[in-house]
Amino acid sequence: MPLNLEYKKPVLKGTIQVPGDKSISHRSIMFGAMASGKTTVEGFLLGADCLSTISCFRKLGVTIDLDGDRVTITSEGAAGWKEPAAILDTGNSGTTTRLMLGLLAATNFHSVVAGDDSIAKRPMKRIVEPLRQMGADIRGRQNGHFTPLAIQGTKLSAINYTLPVASAQVKSAILLAALYADGITLIEEPVATRDHTEIMLGHFGAVIKRSGNTIRVGGGQKLTANHVKVPGDISSAAFMIGAALITQGSEIRLTNVGTNPTRTGILDVIGQMGADFEMEETAVEGERSADLVIRSSRLKGIEIGGALIPRLIDEIPVIALIATQCHGTTVIKDAEELRVKETDRISAVVDELAKMGADITATSDGMIINGPTPLTGAEMKTYGDHRLGMMAAVASLTADGPVTIDDPDCIAVSYPGFMEHLKRLID
């Protein structure tokens, strides 16, 4: 059901704990299922994507109990998984789909992975090809380049692989398969990507070595159950950060936000734009975190590209919105990966912000935004993309007129309770 918003230039004040990190929540379930024993998870994200991961592993015979944001995973390790009687439905989750392929490739049974209509359009070739080089038997639409994908588990062998594009999901799928392959696998990244997989595998007892942009992992390793404390998701926090920055007179505190250096590109960007914010470090097992204090600021346009892009790829919708209120021109480039997200995020972000009066132009690998420009009310489409839904909601804070969001429910994929948190800061 569409949602109508008209906030009439509010001031945001207060403290929010954003939900648990989506990437870490996914991996806590996967690695807990791979490990022998009882794994406990605290701060788990109860979003639709992460619940899809739980559903898949339950179908593999793993016992997973939920108590609020606390999860208990009881497993005999990957050797104890059972052949699923039904399709492993990954919903809208690209992370679940792609990482599952690496894990299922080395089993001793047959399985089928499929998701929703959006997942059916997202490219799997970048995962399937290196896994096939390891000996994986994966078949599906267009020679296995799109879901549904059928996997016949088989014996795998180590490879040396250079990623053609920077992708944490591709890297992670190969890493997970490598744990069960014969020999030592080497993965070369063009630039460093999110390293949640490496950090958490180490937490579960695996030995992963990095030298520069080369990652080395030996096969035959077994994981041991552990406790995981999930920090808040900086990709979700980014939308609250944007809300405070562009809403005059605002000051908010976001507690226990994950600040893994491979994810903090958004903080680098707003710093370069001239944002007034503070970061107070806290402690989390295995992952860095901090409390963030964000104040409304006079911002300037900047150029964003190169090695910074993999560290903020999911935050570009809100960065584009922030840029509409910056003084000068903001150029976002080297972000071709946005074309194959939940939707073509370059086209979608440009089209939707343009409806509100933004001076924004799409390029082949990003966008150009001139500001500041006043935003007007509009009927905004999410295209089923949770980050576009949050972008529209934040844009409504500074819009002159009502903003209608066609599918607000999609926001729950990564941030259940987002609208309630936003209203709490306004009230």
C-alpha beads as a LAMMPS data file, in Angstrom:
LAMMPS data file: protein, C-alpha beads

427 atoms
426 bonds

1 atom types
1 bond types

-500.0 500.0 xlo xhi
-500.0 500.0 ylo yhi
-500.0 500.0 zlo zhi

Masses

1 110.0

Atoms # bond

1 1 1 0.000 0.000 0.000
2 1 1 1.460 3.423 -0.947
3 1 1 2.726 5.654 1.859
4 1 1 2.136 9.427 1.872
5 1 1 4.684 11.587 3.700
6 1 1 4.676 15.338 4.378
7 1 1 6.959 16.377 7.199
8 1 1 7.047 20.174 6.611
9 1 1 10.776 20.776 7.252
10 1 1 11.290 18.962 10.574
11 1 1 14.282 19.089 12.900
12 1 1 15.761 15.685 13.787
13 1 1 16.910 15.066 17.361
14 1 1 17.583 11.928 19.398
15 1 1 19.396 8.600 19.544
16 1 1 18.832 5.534 17.349
17 1 1 20.338 2.037 17.269
18 1 1 20.101 0.950 13.645
19 1 1 19.433 -2.746 12.966
20 1 1 22.241 -5.285 12.754
21 1 1 24.609 -5.379 9.809
22 1 1 23.046 -7.320 6.942
23 1 1 26.313 -8.727 5.577
24 1 1 27.451 -9.934 9.002
25 1 1 24.009 -11.340 9.867
26 1 1 23.959 -13.436 6.686
27 1 1 27.422 -14.803 7.392
28 1 1 26.682 -15.554 11.051
29 1 1 23.999 -18.027 9.929
30 1 1 26.101 -19.525 7.141
31 1 1 29.245 -19.980 9.194
32 1 1 27.301 -21.190 12.221
33 1 1 25.731 -23.819 9.956
34 1 1 29.185 -24.755 8.617
35 1 1 30.606 -25.091 12.145
36 1 1 30.293 -28.015 14.529
37 1 1 28.500 -27.191 17.763
38 1 1 26.184 -24.430 18.994
39 1 1 26.683 -20.899 17.650
40 1 1 24.907 -17.944 19.238
41 1 1 24.285 -14.634 17.481
42 1 1 23.382 -11.347 19.166
43 1 1 21.988 -8.344 17.276
44 1 1 20.852 -10.347 14.232
45 1 1 19.048 -8.373 11.526
46 1 1 15.447 -9.560 11.279
47 1 1 15.157 -8.355 7.685
48 1 1 13.605 -10.345 4.862
49 1 1 16.967 -11.078 3.205
50 1 1 18.531 -12.539 6.330
51 1 1 15.414 -14.551 7.110
52 1 1 15.777 -16.083 3.639
53 1 1 19.234 -17.294 4.655
54 1 1 17.789 -18.907 7.790
55 1 1 15.070 -20.598 5.714
56 1 1 17.635 -22.078 3.309
57 1 1 19.755 -23.611 6.044
58 1 1 16.747 -25.011 7.848
59 1 1 15.932 -26.845 4.610
60 1 1 19.449 -28.295 4.773
61 1 1 18.624 -29.783 8.162
62 1 1 20.337 -27.204 10.387
63 1 1 18.535 -26.335 13.635
64 1 1 18.105 -22.561 13.930
65 1 1 16.139 -20.957 16.778
66 1 1 15.093 -17.296 16.852
67 1 1 14.427 -15.268 20.013
68 1 1 14.044 -11.651 18.972
69 1 1 17.391 -10.580 17.541
70 1 1 19.153 -13.521 19.202
71 1 1 19.772 -16.642 17.144
72 1 1 21.019 -20.087 18.135
73 1 1 22.397 -22.360 15.415
74 1 1 23.013 -26.018 16.220
75 1 1 24.886 -27.943 13.549
76 1 1 27.042 -31.005 12.961
77 1 1 28.981 -28.981 10.389
78 1 1 28.604 -29.061 6.612
79 1 1 29.123 -32.834 6.594
80 1 1 25.827 -33.165 8.442
81 1 1 23.715 -31.199 5.975
82 1 1 20.888 -33.066 4.251
83 1 1 19.722 -32.926 0.658
84 1 1 16.852 -30.408 0.601
85 1 1 13.458 -31.717 -0.418
86 1 1 12.439 -28.323 -1.804
87 1 1 14.001 -25.464 -3.738
88 1 1 16.240 -23.213 -1.631
89 1 1 14.332 -19.922 -1.974
90 1 1 16.696 -16.980 -1.480
91 1 1 13.984 -14.342 -1.894
92 1 1 15.472 -10.963 -2.860
93 1 1 18.890 -11.720 -1.383
94 1 1 21.858 -11.617 -3.751
95 1 1 24.203 -12.413 -0.867
96 1 1 22.299 -15.584 0.030
97 1 1 22.079 -16.694 -3.595
98 1 1 25.722 -16.173 -4.486
99 1 1 27.369 -17.402 -1.292
100 1 1 25.132 -20.484 -1.188
101 1 1 26.501 -21.513 -4.578
102 1 1 30.029 -21.684 -3.143
103 1 1 28.856 -23.771 -0.202
104 1 1 26.573 -26.141 -2.094
105 1 1 29.149 -26.871 -4.807
106 1 1 31.161 -29.085 -2.440
107 1 1 28.300 -31.089 -0.891
108 1 1 27.479 -34.712 -1.673
109 1 1 23.905 -34.006 -2.784
110 1 1 21.743 -32.172 -5.323
111 1 1 20.105 -28.815 -4.654
112 1 1 18.332 -26.019 -6.525
113 1 1 18.671 -22.308 -5.722
114 1 1 16.158 -19.697 -6.886
115 1 1 14.912 -16.310 -5.717
116 1 1 12.344 -13.711 -6.683
117 1 1 11.919 -11.977 -10.048
118 1 1 14.708 -9.511 -9.231
119 1 1 17.188 -12.291 -8.423
120 1 1 16.241 -14.034 -11.689
121 1 1 17.572 -10.987 -13.558
122 1 1 20.824 -10.621 -11.630
123 1 1 24.021 -12.046 -13.176
124 1 1 25.416 -15.259 -11.696
125 1 1 28.058 -15.870 -14.362
126 1 1 30.712 -14.105 -12.254
127 1 1 30.138 -16.723 -9.527
128 1 1 29.456 -19.781 -11.638
129 1 1 32.547 -19.515 -13.862
130 1 1 35.220 -19.610 -11.102
131 1 1 33.293 -22.333 -9.258
132 1 1 33.215 -24.394 -12.456
133 1 1 36.971 -23.920 -12.725
134 1 1 37.136 -25.586 -9.290
135 1 1 35.101 -28.510 -10.645
136 1 1 31.607 -27.429 -9.590
137 1 1 28.611 -28.891 -11.444
138 1 1 26.199 -25.949 -11.744
139 1 1 23.502 -25.718 -14.401
140 1 1 20.696 -23.305 -15.127
141 1 1 19.254 -20.715 -17.452
142 1 1 21.544 -19.408 -20.206
143 1 1 24.265 -21.906 -19.378
144 1 1 23.992 -21.307 -15.666
145 1 1 24.270 -17.552 -15.809
146 1 1 20.856 -16.903 -14.236
147 1 1 18.686 -18.558 -11.583
148 1 1 17.140 -21.042 -11.043
149 1 1 20.422 -22.920 -10.657
150 1 1 20.801 -26.645 -10.049
151 1 1 23.916 -27.754 -8.153
152 1 1 25.159 -31.311 -8.019
153 1 1 27.699 -31.329 -5.228
154 1 1 31.079 -32.748 -6.175
155 1 1 34.755 -32.804 -5.244
156 1 1 36.454 -29.435 -5.782
157 1 1 40.047 -28.444 -6.507
158 1 1 41.904 -25.249 -5.609
159 1 1 42.423 -22.526 -8.231
160 1 1 44.286 -19.267 -8.692
161 1 1 41.696 -16.661 -9.603
162 1 1 41.853 -12.949 -10.405
163 1 1 38.539 -11.172 -9.922
164 1 1 37.637 -9.254 -13.097
165 1 1 35.575 -6.799 -10.999
166 1 1 35.758 -5.894 -7.333
167 1 1 33.022 -7.970 -5.674
168 1 1 32.860 -9.171 -2.082
169 1 1 30.142 -11.665 -3.030
170 1 1 32.260 -13.304 -5.731
171 1 1 35.293 -13.378 -3.471
172 1 1 33.264 -14.855 -0.621
173 1 1 31.676 -17.591 -2.751
174 1 1 35.129 -18.728 -3.916
175 1 1 36.516 -18.551 -0.361
176 1 1 33.724 -20.735 0.975
177 1 1 34.165 -23.302 -1.782
178 1 1 37.945 -23.219 -1.207
179 1 1 37.507 -24.356 2.399
180 1 1 36.259 -27.708 1.032
181 1 1 38.563 -27.952 -2.016
182 1 1 41.797 -29.918 -2.393
183 1 1 44.842 -27.656 -2.278
184 1 1 45.441 -23.949 -1.706
185 1 1 43.288 -21.356 -3.457
186 1 1 44.631 -17.896 -4.290
187 1 1 42.250 -15.004 -4.983
188 1 1 43.498 -11.699 -6.382
189 1 1 41.292 -8.622 -5.960
190 1 1 41.631 -5.513 -8.154
191 1 1 40.931 -3.435 -5.015
192 1 1 40.115 -4.514 -1.474
193 1 1 36.425 -5.294 -0.956
194 1 1 34.368 -5.963 2.185
195 1 1 36.282 -8.412 4.348
196 1 1 33.487 -9.592 6.653
197 1 1 33.929 -13.131 5.310
198 1 1 37.643 -13.248 6.145
199 1 1 37.154 -11.702 9.592
200 1 1 34.318 -14.014 10.591
201 1 1 35.894 -17.161 9.175
202 1 1 38.889 -16.394 11.372
203 1 1 36.514 -15.973 14.319
204 1 1 35.226 -19.505 13.616
205 1 1 38.745 -20.940 13.466
206 1 1 39.622 -20.859 9.764
207 1 1 43.040 -19.699 8.584
208 1 1 42.768 -17.036 5.876
209 1 1 45.926 -15.171 4.857
210 1 1 46.130 -11.863 2.989
211 1 1 49.151 -10.271 1.344
212 1 1 48.285 -7.018 -0.398
213 1 1 45.263 -7.811 -2.537
214 1 1 45.963 -11.551 -2.627
215 1 1 44.012 -13.896 -0.356
216 1 1 45.221 -17.423 0.379
217 1 1 43.039 -20.205 1.800
218 1 1 43.762 -23.892 2.230
219 1 1 41.192 -26.634 1.782
220 1 1 40.102 -29.224 4.313
221 1 1 39.427 -26.716 7.093
222 1 1 36.655 -27.185 9.641
223 1 1 34.909 -24.455 11.608
224 1 1 34.121 -24.472 15.320
225 1 1 30.987 -22.900 16.783
226 1 1 31.363 -19.469 18.379
227 1 1 29.472 -16.384 19.559
228 1 1 28.839 -13.490 17.151
229 1 1 27.866 -9.959 18.182
230 1 1 26.532 -8.063 15.169
231 1 1 27.120 -4.278 15.046
232 1 1 24.630 -1.890 13.455
233 1 1 24.628 -1.734 9.658
234 1 1 26.427 1.340 8.320
235 1 1 24.512 1.022 5.034
236 1 1 21.286 1.484 7.004
237 1 1 22.837 4.187 9.171
238 1 1 23.753 6.073 5.990
239 1 1 20.115 7.031 5.437
240 1 1 19.813 8.470 8.946
241 1 1 23.132 10.250 8.381
242 1 1 21.728 11.764 5.201
243 1 1 18.517 12.763 6.954
244 1 1 20.376 14.697 9.644
245 1 1 22.795 16.362 7.224
246 1 1 20.126 17.837 4.934
247 1 1 17.569 18.780 7.610
248 1 1 18.462 22.171 9.077
249 1 1 19.041 22.337 12.835
250 1 1 19.306 18.568 13.275
251 1 1 21.653 16.570 15.539
252 1 1 21.349 12.815 16.041
253 1 1 23.360 9.993 17.619
254 1 1 23.588 6.552 16.022
255 1 1 24.904 3.942 18.452
256 1 1 27.059 0.860 17.820
257 1 1 27.418 1.308 14.056
258 1 1 29.819 -1.067 12.304
259 1 1 32.900 0.821 11.092
260 1 1 34.808 -1.867 9.228
261 1 1 37.242 0.160 7.048
262 1 1 36.015 -1.610 3.896
263 1 1 32.535 -0.179 4.568
264 1 1 33.168 3.400 5.759
265 1 1 33.335 5.105 2.372
266 1 1 30.168 7.029 3.301
267 1 1 32.043 8.664 6.191
268 1 1 34.932 9.598 3.897
269 1 1 32.479 11.158 1.445
270 1 1 30.571 13.283 3.942
271 1 1 33.873 14.339 5.495
272 1 1 35.068 15.583 2.104
273 1 1 31.724 17.333 1.636
274 1 1 32.306 19.243 4.888
275 1 1 29.901 17.429 7.192
276 1 1 29.919 18.142 10.926
277 1 1 30.125 14.714 12.575
278 1 1 31.983 12.818 15.296
279 1 1 32.901 9.145 15.624
280 1 1 33.325 7.641 19.102
281 1 1 34.799 4.137 18.881
282 1 1 33.216 1.239 20.766
283 1 1 34.193 -2.440 20.950
284 1 1 32.663 -5.383 19.090
285 1 1 34.010 -8.935 18.799
286 1 1 35.909 -9.213 15.528
287 1 1 34.473 -6.067 13.905
288 1 1 35.020 -2.374 14.626
289 1 1 32.115 -0.179 15.684
290 1 1 31.441 3.359 16.848
291 1 1 28.771 5.783 17.973
292 1 1 28.215 8.486 15.339
293 1 1 27.007 12.014 16.081
294 1 1 25.728 13.785 12.959
295 1 1 24.722 17.456 12.648
296 1 1 23.103 19.326 9.782
297 1 1 25.817 20.966 7.692
298 1 1 26.575 23.235 4.769
299 1 1 28.019 20.819 2.242
300 1 1 30.007 21.101 -0.976
301 1 1 30.020 18.995 -4.123
302 1 1 32.906 16.547 -4.672
303 1 1 34.077 13.827 -7.077
304 1 1 33.546 10.219 -5.960
305 1 1 35.147 7.285 -7.794
306 1 1 37.968 4.769 -8.023
307 1 1 38.857 2.622 -5.027
308 1 1 36.277 4.451 -2.902
309 1 1 33.309 2.983 -4.813
310 1 1 33.430 -0.615 -3.442
311 1 1 33.408 0.895 0.081
312 1 1 30.098 2.718 -0.482
313 1 1 28.341 1.015 -3.388
314 1 1 25.120 0.430 -1.400
315 1 1 25.067 3.996 -0.070
316 1 1 25.070 5.764 -3.444
317 1 1 21.284 6.384 -3.486
318 1 1 21.486 8.430 -0.286
319 1 1 24.777 10.044 -1.355
320 1 1 23.033 11.217 -4.528
321 1 1 20.233 12.674 -2.415
322 1 1 22.736 14.451 -0.145
323 1 1 24.470 15.810 -3.257
324 1 1 21.256 17.551 -4.357
325 1 1 21.710 19.786 -1.283
326 1 1 25.464 20.352 -1.733
327 1 1 26.869 23.605 -3.088
328 1 1 28.454 22.851 -6.453
329 1 1 28.739 19.742 -8.590
330 1 1 29.045 16.170 -7.354
331 1 1 30.320 13.556 -9.816
332 1 1 29.876 9.840 -9.074
333 1 1 31.844 7.577 -11.438
334 1 1 33.230 4.017 -11.684
335 1 1 29.940 2.689 -10.270
336 1 1 28.875 0.381 -13.127
337 1 1 28.037 -2.260 -10.507
338 1 1 24.902 -0.247 -9.703
339 1 1 23.445 -1.356 -13.028
340 1 1 23.054 -4.928 -11.721
341 1 1 21.765 -4.379 -8.185
342 1 1 18.135 -5.002 -7.131
343 1 1 17.333 -2.719 -10.048
344 1 1 19.424 -0.516 -12.331
345 1 1 20.151 1.877 -9.491
346 1 1 21.813 4.510 -11.671
347 1 1 18.724 4.962 -13.845
348 1 1 16.310 4.550 -10.938
349 1 1 18.037 7.058 -8.627
350 1 1 18.340 9.633 -11.397
351 1 1 14.740 9.209 -12.556
352 1 1 13.248 9.415 -9.079
353 1 1 15.284 12.393 -7.829
354 1 1 14.612 14.212 -11.106
355 1 1 10.872 13.881 -10.368
356 1 1 11.508 15.972 -7.255
357 1 1 13.311 18.686 -9.174
358 1 1 16.906 17.575 -8.695
359 1 1 19.465 18.669 -11.297
360 1 1 20.818 15.178 -11.910
361 1 1 22.071 13.380 -15.025
362 1 1 22.921 9.715 -15.522
363 1 1 26.211 8.613 -17.052
364 1 1 27.279 5.138 -18.118
365 1 1 29.023 4.520 -14.781
366 1 1 27.378 6.956 -12.382
367 1 1 25.747 10.375 -12.266
368 1 1 26.345 14.122 -12.119
369 1 1 24.425 16.210 -9.578
370 1 1 24.342 20.018 -9.366
371 1 1 23.162 21.703 -6.209
372 1 1 21.746 22.897 -4.068
373 1 1 18.275 22.510 -5.550
374 1 1 14.950 22.663 -3.681
375 1 1 13.041 19.397 -3.831
376 1 1 9.314 19.150 -4.431
377 1 1 6.766 16.507 -3.583
378 1 1 6.340 13.637 -6.012
379 1 1 5.053 10.098 -6.432
380 1 1 8.184 7.977 -5.956
381 1 1 8.744 4.447 -7.226
382 1 1 10.941 1.999 -5.310
383 1 1 11.154 -0.652 -8.063
384 1 1 11.041 -3.084 -5.139
385 1 1 14.465 -1.786 -4.010
386 1 1 14.749 -1.170 -0.257
387 1 1 17.443 1.500 -0.633
388 1 1 15.338 3.510 -3.077
389 1 1 12.469 3.316 -0.615
390 1 1 14.630 4.775 2.159
391 1 1 16.034 7.417 -0.188
392 1 1 12.495 8.583 -0.993
393 1 1 11.537 8.700 2.691
394 1 1 14.593 10.807 3.580
395 1 1 13.980 13.088 0.595
396 1 1 10.502 13.801 1.948
397 1 1 12.087 15.555 4.960
398 1 1 13.242 18.447 2.809
399 1 1 10.580 18.344 0.094
400 1 1 8.122 21.165 -0.511
401 1 1 4.969 19.080 -0.726
402 1 1 3.876 15.490 -0.068
403 1 1 5.968 12.510 -1.156
404 1 1 4.230 9.227 -1.971
405 1 1 6.204 5.966 -1.846
406 1 1 4.582 3.235 -3.915
407 1 1 5.982 0.181 -2.070
408 1 1 7.253 1.113 1.408
409 1 1 7.138 -2.518 2.544
410 1 1 10.293 -3.292 0.532
411 1 1 12.312 -1.272 3.079
412 1 1 11.982 -4.191 5.513
413 1 1 14.483 -6.154 3.404
414 1 1 17.329 -4.367 5.225
415 1 1 15.757 -2.011 7.780
416 1 1 12.586 -3.217 9.498
417 1 1 11.266 -0.362 11.623
418 1 1 12.876 2.349 9.456
419 1 1 9.817 4.594 9.342
420 1 1 9.281 4.248 13.083
421 1 1 12.899 5.265 13.738
422 1 1 12.595 8.254 11.415
423 1 1 9.385 9.408 13.103
424 1 1 11.018 8.993 16.528
425 1 1 13.775 11.417 15.531
426 1 1 11.206 13.892 14.218
427 1 1 8.971 13.712 17.282

Bonds

1 1 1 2
2 1 2 3
3 1 3 4
4 1 4 5
5 1 5 6
6 1 6 7
7 1 7 8
8 1 8 9
9 1 9 10
10 1 10 11
11 1 11 12
12 1 12 13
13 1 13 14
14 1 14 15
15 1 15 16
16 1 16 17
17 1 17 18
18 1 18 19
19 1 19 20
20 1 20 21
21 1 21 22
22 1 22 23
23 1 23 24
24 1 24 25
25 1 25 26
26 1 26 27
27 1 27 28
28 1 28 29
29 1 29 30
30 1 30 31
31 1 31 32
32 1 32 33
33 1 33 34
34 1 34 35
35 1 35 36
36 1 36 37
37 1 37 38
38 1 38 39
39 1 39 40
40 1 40 41
41 1 41 42
42 1 42 43
43 1 43 44
44 1 44 45
45 1 45 46
46 1 46 47
47 1 47 48
48 1 48 49
49 1 49 50
50 1 50 51
51 1 51 52
52 1 52 53
53 1 53 54
54 1 54 55
55 1 55 56
56 1 56 57
57 1 57 58
58 1 58 59
59 1 59 60
60 1 60 61
61 1 61 62
62 1 62 63
63 1 63 64
64 1 64 65
65 1 65 66
66 1 66 67
67 1 67 68
68 1 68 69
69 1 69 70
70 1 70 71
71 1 71 72
72 1 72 73
73 1 73 74
74 1 74 75
75 1 75 76
76 1 76 77
77 1 77 78
78 1 78 79
79 1 79 80
80 1 80 81
81 1 81 82
82 1 82 83
83 1 83 84
84 1 84 85
85 1 85 86
86 1 86 87
87 1 87 88
88 1 88 89
89 1 89 90
90 1 90 91
91 1 91 92
92 1 92 93
93 1 93 94
94 1 94 95
95 1 95 96
96 1 96 97
97 1 97 98
98 1 98 99
99 1 99 100
100 1 100 101
101 1 101 102
102 1 102 103
103 1 103 104
104 1 104 105
105 1 105 106
106 1 106 107
107 1 107 108
108 1 108 109
109 1 109 110
110 1 110 111
111 1 111 112
112 1 112 113
113 1 113 114
114 1 114 115
115 1 115 116
116 1 116 117
117 1 117 118
118 1 118 119
119 1 119 120
120 1 120 121
121 1 121 122
122 1 122 123
123 1 123 124
124 1 124 125
125 1 125 126
126 1 126 127
127 1 127 128
128 1 128 129
129 1 129 130
130 1 130 131
131 1 131 132
132 1 132 133
133 1 133 134
134 1 134 135
135 1 135 136
136 1 136 137
137 1 137 138
138 1 138 139
139 1 139 140
140 1 140 141
141 1 141 142
142 1 142 143
143 1 143 144
144 1 144 145
145 1 145 146
146 1 146 147
147 1 147 148
148 1 148 149
149 1 149 150
150 1 150 151
151 1 151 152
152 1 152 153
153 1 153 154
154 1 154 155
155 1 155 156
156 1 156 157
157 1 157 158
158 1 158 159
159 1 159 160
160 1 160 161
161 1 161 162
162 1 162 163
163 1 163 164
164 1 164 165
165 1 165 166
166 1 166 167
167 1 167 168
168 1 168 169
169 1 169 170
170 1 170 171
171 1 171 172
172 1 172 173
173 1 173 174
174 1 174 175
175 1 175 176
176 1 176 177
177 1 177 178
178 1 178 179
179 1 179 180
180 1 180 181
181 1 181 182
182 1 182 183
183 1 183 184
184 1 184 185
185 1 185 186
186 1 186 187
187 1 187 188
188 1 188 189
189 1 189 190
190 1 190 191
191 1 191 192
192 1 192 193
193 1 193 194
194 1 194 195
195 1 195 196
196 1 196 197
197 1 197 198
198 1 198 199
199 1 199 200
200 1 200 201
201 1 201 202
202 1 202 203
203 1 203 204
204 1 204 205
205 1 205 206
206 1 206 207
207 1 207 208
208 1 208 209
209 1 209 210
210 1 210 211
211 1 211 212
212 1 212 213
213 1 213 214
214 1 214 215
215 1 215 216
216 1 216 217
217 1 217 218
218 1 218 219
219 1 219 220
220 1 220 221
221 1 221 222
222 1 222 223
223 1 223 224
224 1 224 225
225 1 225 226
226 1 226 227
227 1 227 228
228 1 228 229
229 1 229 230
230 1 230 231
231 1 231 232
232 1 232 233
233 1 233 234
234 1 234 235
235 1 235 236
236 1 236 237
237 1 237 238
238 1 238 239
239 1 239 240
240 1 240 241
241 1 241 242
242 1 242 243
243 1 243 244
244 1 244 245
245 1 245 246
246 1 246 247
247 1 247 248
248 1 248 249
249 1 249 250
250 1 250 251
251 1 251 252
252 1 252 253
253 1 253 254
254 1 254 255
255 1 255 256
256 1 256 257
257 1 257 258
258 1 258 259
259 1 259 260
260 1 260 261
261 1 261 262
262 1 262 263
263 1 263 264
264 1 264 265
265 1 265 266
266 1 266 267
267 1 267 268
268 1 268 269
269 1 269 270
270 1 270 271
271 1 271 272
272 1 272 273
273 1 273 274
274 1 274 275
275 1 275 276
276 1 276 277
277 1 277 278
278 1 278 279
279 1 279 280
280 1 280 281
281 1 281 282
282 1 282 283
283 1 283 284
284 1 284 285
285 1 285 286
286 1 286 287
287 1 287 288
288 1 288 289
289 1 289 290
290 1 290 291
291 1 291 292
292 1 292 293
293 1 293 294
294 1 294 295
295 1 295 296
296 1 296 297
297 1 297 298
298 1 298 299
299 1 299 300
300 1 300 301
301 1 301 302
302 1 302 303
303 1 303 304
304 1 304 305
305 1 305 306
306 1 306 307
307 1 307 308
308 1 308 309
309 1 309 310
310 1 310 311
311 1 311 312
312 1 312 313
313 1 313 314
314 1 314 315
315 1 315 316
316 1 316 317
317 1 317 318
318 1 318 319
319 1 319 320
320 1 320 321
321 1 321 322
322 1 322 323
323 1 323 324
324 1 324 325
325 1 325 326
326 1 326 327
327 1 327 328
328 1 328 329
329 1 329 330
330 1 330 331
331 1 331 332
332 1 332 333
333 1 333 334
334 1 334 335
335 1 335 336
336 1 336 337
337 1 337 338
338 1 338 339
339 1 339 340
340 1 340 341
341 1 341 342
342 1 342 343
343 1 343 344
344 1 344 345
345 1 345 346
346 1 346 347
347 1 347 348
348 1 348 349
349 1 349 350
350 1 350 351
351 1 351 352
352 1 352 353
353 1 353 354
354 1 354 355
355 1 355 356
356 1 356 357
357 1 357 358
358 1 358 359
359 1 359 360
360 1 360 361
361 1 361 362
362 1 362 363
363 1 363 364
364 1 364 365
365 1 365 366
366 1 366 367
367 1 367 368
368 1 368 369
369 1 369 370
370 1 370 371
371 1 371 372
372 1 372 373
373 1 373 374
374 1 374 375
375 1 375 376
376 1 376 377
377 1 377 378
378 1 378 379
379 1 379 380
380 1 380 381
381 1 381 382
382 1 382 383
383 1 383 384
384 1 384 385
385 1 385 386
386 1 386 387
387 1 387 388
388 1 388 389
389 1 389 390
390 1 390 391
391 1 391 392
392 1 392 393
393 1 393 394
394 1 394 395
395 1 395 396
396 1 396 397
397 1 397 398
398 1 398 399
399 1 399 400
400 1 400 401
401 1 401 402
402 1 402 403
403 1 403 404
404 1 404 405
405 1 405 406
406 1 406 407
407 1 407 408
408 1 408 409
409 1 409 410
410 1 410 411
411 1 411 412
412 1 412 413
413 1 413 414
414 1 414 415
415 1 415 416
416 1 416 417
417 1 417 418
418 1 418 419
419 1 419 420
420 1 420 421
421 1 421 422
422 1 422 423
423 1 423 424
424 1 424 425
425 1 425 426
426 1 426 427
